[in-house]
């Protein structure tokens, strides 16, 4: 039975659509697709974690003076709020390359707000300027598991971990969280935020699964915790559960952040 030319044309069209979708899926990656097509993409707020590494101090200063202001205005126009900005170059656990010029958290009312922002012509123009100023960068979408507590603490440490599976994370929670809390308390610190991460733009070494923020009363207390041999031992014992375990000291929040940290679930 001969096949009609209309059916052949439809099959060719269908094949082109499938190939095109597969190509887009390959280029974007599964994490980006999960982010864009999340079942609550229009309703659930999301926090974007950006790790920025500038070429040098002069380039960073030029970025702050020329690009940061218009970019912040554009982010606000799409409902975003820059809620935290800190230096994150002091690596106490991990590789030297795990340090960054800045770590920034921006909360958006929904994932679609982020998609609308990054696909806008104005953002693409500013984005190209920003990328030219950066030696490297990473973007991770964070789903907050706890509200951000004690936003005015004097110093912070940020921990990024990758886990092999849910069982490893459950083992960490069962075996170590209470001991970690006790050690933090001895140094005037506490867990101030925890979030699960979906790496959107990241090299393999930056594809973290969980972000933890520890807050301390001041920089001296934070440094004492960082230098505590028991902390290093505890992290070494936990390492069998984690593919990567990075700790950065960040100091206090940037004085020019627009408002208090209010990152919610």
Buried (B, 14 or more C-beta within 10 A) or exposed (E): EEEEEEEEEEEEEEEEEEEEEEEEEEEEBEBBEBBBEBEEBEEBBBBBBBBBBBBEEEBBEBBBEEBBEEBBEBBEEBBBBBBBBBBBBBBBBBEEEBBBBBBBBBBBBBBBBBBBBBEBEBBEEBBEBBEEBBEBBBBBBBBBEBEBBBBEBBBBBBBBBBBEEEEBBEBBEEEBEEEBBEBBEBBBBBBBBBBBBBBBBBEEBBBBBBBBBBBBBEBEBBBBBBEBEEBBEBBEEBEEBBBBBBBBBBBBBBEEBEEEBEBEE
